[in-house]
Amino acid sequence: MTVCLLMICLLFSGFGNIRARAEESVEAPKELYARSAVLMDADSGRVLFGKEEEKIRPMASTTKIMTCILALENQEEGQVVTASAYASGRPKVRLGVREKEQFYLKDLLYSLMLESHNDSAVVIAEGISGTVEEFAKLMNQKAGELGCEDTHFVTPNGLDESDEGGAHSTTARDLATIMRYCIMQSPCREEFLEITQTKNYQFSDVEGKRNFSCVNHNAFLDMMEGALTGKTGFTSDAGYCYVGAVRRDDRTFIVALLACGWPNNKGYKWKDTRKLMEYGIAGYQYRDVWEDVTLPEVAVLQGVKEERPYETELSVPVQVAGKEEIPVLLREDEGVKVSTDVKDSLKAPVSEGEVVGSVRYLLEGEEIASYEVVTTEAVRERDLKWALLWITRLAFL
């Protein structure tokens, strides 16, 4: 009986260890339909998974996330926009605007993001910048500010076009970076999320002559708990594209996919997005990587301390200036390297709080945090003035 119980305990113990090891070894996706893909930590901008993430490709209507955020940031309150002949001639998918027809720009942002209407994108662009060409300059300027060096915008809707700067294109990394700006950094991030999370929206032209209804085609909003936002896209050159975000607990993940199949494989982008999101959720957790670094005192040359005037070899204590918590999204097998760089010596006088070095936290060779090392005491210089004062003091004593 005792032997049987022991065997049962060992058996269950073994299963427990197997389960624990399985939970620790979350593997990155090995096969994806998308030719280019990225899983990004939205808080830090760090790429957690990449597949040809820096390959330049067309991005179709995922372009419209940039159009939307720029319109939100640059619109006037209650702005009315007028459809041009050029806008009314844009190909499907379209709202069906008519030349000289007027709309509230705010309404067209729902048409843009829910239904992905190409003519609405042009009306918005012309309303903000006067022409599509000028709006494209604004788009490229913002891309540059975000560090998206491999992105070139030609149109506000993502149709396959080129200009003297090249083809309308981006990379999966850049596309994820733009989405990160839209939902985490832009002053209009809440408005962006409100629009892209709306399921249905109705509006009319300014004169109330025609009514329109929009339905959100981002099916991913109902596929995963915590789905935040997203934008689909398709052209014959780009294939199916997608960029979206999920928030779970205190973690926010962004997925960007380019060239994720062609007809009749419309569902590939949802499979890839789910696979990448689930990998991020299962494999990455926040860990506090702060370390209490022990730092030696720094020698002070030509210094003096009033309480020990005859002592010539002086040193000053130092400490790390900063908070004692660094949360970083990490896999179980990842770690952070701590690097210290502190001066060997100082020349008096030394002030309290004087910067004498730094402590850097490195993840995969990239700095993720840095703190100054400062002195905690002041040291006076052993100069002629001090010597005269000391001699005078001794004489009176």
C-alpha atoms as one frame of an Amber mdcrd trajectory, in Angstrom:
protein
   0.000   0.000   0.000   2.790   2.394   0.947   4.624   1.611  -2.295   1.491
   2.304  -4.354   0.948   5.664  -2.680   4.580   6.574  -3.292   4.289   5.678
  -6.966   1.102   7.736  -7.327   2.763  10.743  -5.680   5.774  10.453  -7.961
   3.540  10.084 -10.985   1.535  13.229 -10.191   4.722  15.057  -9.289   6.132
  14.182 -12.692   3.005  15.412 -14.462   3.261  18.669 -12.513   6.840  19.187
 -13.637   5.916  18.431 -17.235   3.073  20.979 -17.039   5.347  23.593 -15.494
   7.979  23.106 -18.192   5.313  23.353 -20.882   4.055  26.618 -19.434   7.591
  28.054 -19.367   8.509  27.083 -22.937   6.090  29.095 -25.056   7.415  28.854
 -28.583   7.262  31.614 -31.181   5.043  30.900 -34.202   7.004  28.904 -36.757
   4.656  29.298 -39.704   2.592  32.317 -40.706   0.655  33.068 -43.850   1.853
  36.689 -43.902   5.049  37.423 -45.781   5.821  40.193 -43.289   4.684  40.202
 -39.674   5.394  41.907 -36.358   4.305  41.451 -32.772   5.122  44.606 -30.823
   4.968  45.620 -27.172   2.896  48.797 -27.398   4.333  50.265 -24.201   7.995
  50.157 -25.196   7.807  49.753 -28.969   9.988  46.660 -28.735   9.493  44.039
 -31.453   8.764  40.735 -29.710   8.490  38.736 -32.929   9.343  39.596 -36.495
   9.166  37.959 -39.881  10.669  40.023 -42.694   9.598  42.941 -40.523  11.802
  45.432 -42.375  10.854  44.330 -45.886   9.189  47.207 -47.760   5.751  46.280
 -49.102   2.476  47.998 -50.085   0.034  48.267 -47.160  -3.362  48.978 -48.749
  -6.024  50.490 -46.465  -4.038  50.027 -43.260  -2.789  53.426 -44.497  -5.984
  54.911 -43.120  -4.820  54.743 -39.509  -2.379  57.534 -40.371  -5.061  59.467
 -42.272  -7.403  59.207 -39.293  -4.954  60.258 -36.595  -3.693  63.235 -38.626
  -7.255  64.368 -39.288  -8.060  64.140 -35.581  -4.957  66.136 -34.674  -5.410
  68.823 -37.330  -9.158  69.285 -37.711 -11.021  72.392 -36.641 -13.951  72.010
 -34.279 -17.094  71.278 -36.271 -15.131  71.399 -39.542 -17.123  71.028 -42.757
 -15.411  69.529 -45.822 -16.448  69.622 -49.468 -16.120  66.730 -51.911 -14.104
  67.480 -55.046 -14.542  65.931 -58.473 -11.353  63.962 -57.836 -12.710  62.579
 -54.577 -16.014  61.575 -56.137 -14.172  59.583 -58.794 -12.260  57.312 -56.382
 -12.759  53.583 -56.955 -14.506  51.143 -54.681 -14.751  50.752 -51.743 -16.457
  54.174 -51.534 -19.144  56.109 -49.741 -20.387  57.581 -53.000 -19.763  61.270
 -52.356 -20.853  63.738 -55.036 -18.904  66.734 -56.246 -19.519  69.846 -54.069
 -21.407  67.764 -51.492 -20.523  68.820 -47.938 -19.964  66.713 -44.830 -18.842
  67.145 -41.267 -15.280  65.854 -41.213 -15.999  63.997 -37.957 -18.626  61.871
 -39.703 -16.301  60.940 -42.543 -13.768  59.519 -40.060 -16.288  56.750 -39.292
 -16.765  56.165 -43.017 -12.980  55.990 -43.313 -12.293  53.559 -40.482 -15.429
  51.402 -40.325 -16.139  50.931 -44.027 -12.712  51.909 -45.415 -14.200  54.253
 -48.015 -11.587  55.528 -50.465 -13.489  58.646 -51.503 -13.975  59.699 -47.866
 -10.203  59.471 -47.375  -9.642  61.950 -50.193 -12.306  64.374 -48.910 -10.650
  64.268 -45.477  -7.165  64.792 -46.922  -8.270  67.730 -49.058 -10.168  69.201
 -46.123  -7.064  69.131 -43.905  -4.333  70.089 -46.376  -6.041  71.395 -49.526
  -4.756  68.642 -51.805  -3.897  64.975 -51.578  -0.283  65.799 -52.399   0.015
  68.227 -49.487  -1.662  65.751 -47.137   0.806  63.065 -48.251   3.610  65.433
 -47.228   1.996  65.693 -43.802   1.779  61.893 -43.603   5.436  61.470 -44.533
   6.479  64.149 -42.077   4.702  62.349 -39.250   6.189  59.019 -40.331   9.636
  60.580 -40.145   8.952  61.957 -36.669   8.004  58.453 -35.539  11.214  56.981
 -36.924   9.475  55.160 -39.790  12.331  55.537 -42.275  11.074  52.816 -44.637
   7.572  54.245 -45.093   6.415  56.375 -48.023   2.875  57.698 -48.347   1.406
  58.757 -51.690  -2.329  58.462 -51.012  -4.557  58.858 -47.931  -6.475  55.663
 -48.739  -3.720  53.155 -49.563  -4.476  52.563 -53.238  -1.424  51.304 -55.118
   0.230  54.428 -56.494   3.694  55.952 -56.871   5.249  59.390 -57.108   8.766
  60.774 -57.465   9.515  59.519 -53.936   8.618  55.933 -54.757   5.733  53.530
 -54.310   3.144  53.824 -51.552   4.637  51.374 -49.047   5.791  50.576 -45.529
   7.185  47.733 -43.425   5.462  45.620 -40.793   7.654  47.247 -38.128   6.797
  50.767 -39.297   3.092  49.968 -39.551   3.077  48.662 -35.976   4.955  51.792
 -34.892   2.305  54.019 -36.478  -0.451  52.076 -34.710   1.469  52.440 -31.462
   1.430  56.201 -31.947  -2.306  56.166 -32.692  -3.293  54.303 -29.517  -0.526
  55.118 -27.015   1.135  58.443 -27.817  -1.104  60.746 -29.833  -3.016  63.450
 -27.928  -6.050  62.178 -29.853  -5.607  58.499 -28.978  -8.910  58.275 -27.083
 -10.856  59.683 -30.038  -9.064  57.249 -32.352 -10.053  54.292 -30.184 -13.626
  55.540 -29.867 -14.023  55.690 -33.646 -12.360  52.352 -34.389 -14.315  50.526
 -31.671 -17.710  51.772 -32.908 -19.816  48.951 -34.351 -22.355  51.035 -36.299
 -22.610  54.716 -37.218 -25.192  56.773 -39.092 -24.858  60.275 -40.486 -26.019
  62.559 -43.291 -24.503  65.226 -45.477 -24.554  68.763 -44.047 -27.802  69.654
 -45.816 -29.479  66.456 -44.657 -30.361  65.375 -48.189 -28.743  61.931 -47.982
 -28.314  59.486 -45.109 -25.475  57.015 -44.708 -24.875  53.978 -42.520 -21.496
  52.450 -41.624 -20.721  49.015 -40.187 -17.361  48.155 -38.657 -15.618  45.465
 -40.737 -12.869  44.785 -38.204 -14.052  41.292 -37.271 -11.138  40.895 -34.872
 -12.912  43.127 -32.321 -15.121  40.127 -31.531 -12.462  37.435 -31.832 -10.355
  38.003 -28.728 -10.903  39.323 -25.239  -9.375  42.769 -24.923  -9.335  43.554
 -28.655  -8.763  47.314 -28.872  -8.656  48.434 -32.459  -7.583  47.481 -35.944
  -7.671  48.202 -39.650  -7.895  45.837 -42.586  -6.625  46.413 -46.102  -6.477
  44.830 -49.524  -5.229  45.698 -52.998  -4.041  43.454 -55.792  -0.436  44.441
 -55.099  -0.588  44.432 -51.302  -2.701  41.355 -50.715  -4.599  41.153 -47.435
  -3.102  43.346 -44.698  -3.991  44.020 -41.092  -2.846  46.006 -38.086  -4.545
  45.675 -34.709  -4.075  45.764 -30.953  -5.112  43.774 -27.892  -4.909  44.763
 -24.213  -4.719  42.116 -21.505  -4.221  43.165 -17.901  -1.375  45.694 -18.025
  -0.029  44.481 -21.373  -0.833  45.871 -24.827   0.232  44.023 -27.977   0.190
  45.220 -31.587   0.225  42.932 -34.623   0.989  44.140 -38.138   0.680  41.879
 -41.187   1.554  42.597 -44.817   0.945  40.359 -47.840  -1.127  37.916 -45.794
  -2.631  35.979 -48.670  -4.674  36.873 -51.742  -8.212  35.837 -52.769  -9.685
  33.473 -51.759  -7.736  33.530 -48.485  -9.367  36.445 -46.706  -9.287  34.635
 -43.353  -5.518  34.164 -43.211  -5.000  37.524 -41.511  -7.293  36.580 -38.628
  -5.465  33.271 -38.077  -2.061  34.972 -38.073  -3.231  37.782 -35.819  -4.683
  35.388 -33.258  -1.573  33.196 -33.348   0.750  36.141 -32.706  -1.455  37.693
 -30.036  -1.769  34.395 -28.183   1.993  33.952 -28.314   2.474  37.395 -26.778
  -0.143  36.881 -24.081   1.139  33.431 -23.088   4.836  34.130 -23.393   5.407
  37.646 -22.062   4.877  38.986 -18.571   6.055  42.119 -16.787   9.014  41.618
 -14.440  10.723  44.168 -12.243  14.367  44.146 -13.328  15.614  46.783 -10.887
  18.825  45.781  -9.100  20.292  47.358  -5.978  23.735  48.051  -7.379  26.603
  48.231  -4.873  28.864  51.136  -5.810  32.291  51.864  -4.258  33.093  55.315
  -2.954  34.844  57.640  -5.407  38.273  59.056  -4.539  38.482  62.843  -4.162
  41.756  64.593  -4.970  42.872  67.758  -3.184  39.869  67.597  -0.869  39.462
  68.160   2.837  36.876  67.381   5.481  36.577  69.676   8.462  36.255  66.821
  10.926  39.381  65.096   9.528  41.669  67.913   8.344  44.860  65.824   8.445
  43.438  63.078   6.255  44.650  63.395   2.645  43.138  60.277   1.045  39.457
  61.120   0.834  36.505  59.515  -0.899  32.855  60.359  -1.294  29.906  57.918
  -1.195  27.656  57.725  -4.257  24.206  56.356  -5.036  21.850  55.735  -7.948
  19.387  58.564  -8.423  15.999  57.272  -9.544  13.043  55.078  -8.793  13.581
  51.550  -7.567  11.306  49.787 -10.051  11.746  48.964 -13.747   8.888  46.859
 -15.165   9.871  45.191 -18.451   7.852  42.838 -20.633   9.952  39.675 -20.883
   9.837  36.039 -21.822  10.741  33.533 -19.131  14.134  32.927 -20.730  15.021
  36.610 -21.185  17.063  38.752 -18.848  18.411  42.265 -18.529  22.090  43.184
 -18.237  23.079  45.938 -15.810  26.093  48.058 -16.760  27.745  50.599 -14.436
  30.071  53.414 -15.451  31.407  55.544 -12.584  34.403  57.883 -12.469  37.508
  56.597 -10.671  38.216  59.932  -9.016  37.039  63.522  -8.633  38.888  66.749
  -8.067  37.676  68.903  -5.190  35.515  70.819  -4.676  32.707  68.267  -4.982
  29.025  69.185  -4.576  26.368  66.965  -3.078  24.312  65.490  -5.912  27.108
  65.869  -8.477  26.758  63.394 -11.369  29.702  60.990 -11.470  28.417  58.187
 -13.677  25.460  56.094 -14.741  23.791  52.731 -14.375  22.318  51.354 -17.610
  19.870  48.507 -18.115  20.335  46.671 -21.429  17.984  44.240 -23.161  19.416
  42.505 -26.224  22.075  45.211 -26.335  19.533  48.050 -26.392  19.276  50.497
 -23.499  15.858  50.324 -21.843  16.602  52.464 -18.778  19.400  54.662 -17.475
  19.949  56.361 -14.123  22.538  58.859 -12.943  25.016  58.040 -10.201  25.418
  61.041  -7.867  27.464  61.966  -4.820  25.716  61.998  -1.448  28.137  64.403
   0.266  30.034  67.601  -0.506  33.837  67.848  -0.217  35.665  71.155   0.122
  38.877  71.886  -1.773  42.155  71.914   0.179  43.296  75.296  -1.189  45.222
  78.310   0.108  42.091  79.956   1.493  41.260  76.860   3.564  44.881  76.607
   4.768  44.916  80.223   5.964  41.601  79.768   7.777  42.865  76.604   9.443
  46.122  78.242  10.569  44.162  81.150  11.976  41.873  78.815  13.844  44.821
  76.900  15.333  46.462  80.158  16.424  43.403  81.217  18.403  43.051  77.786
  19.953
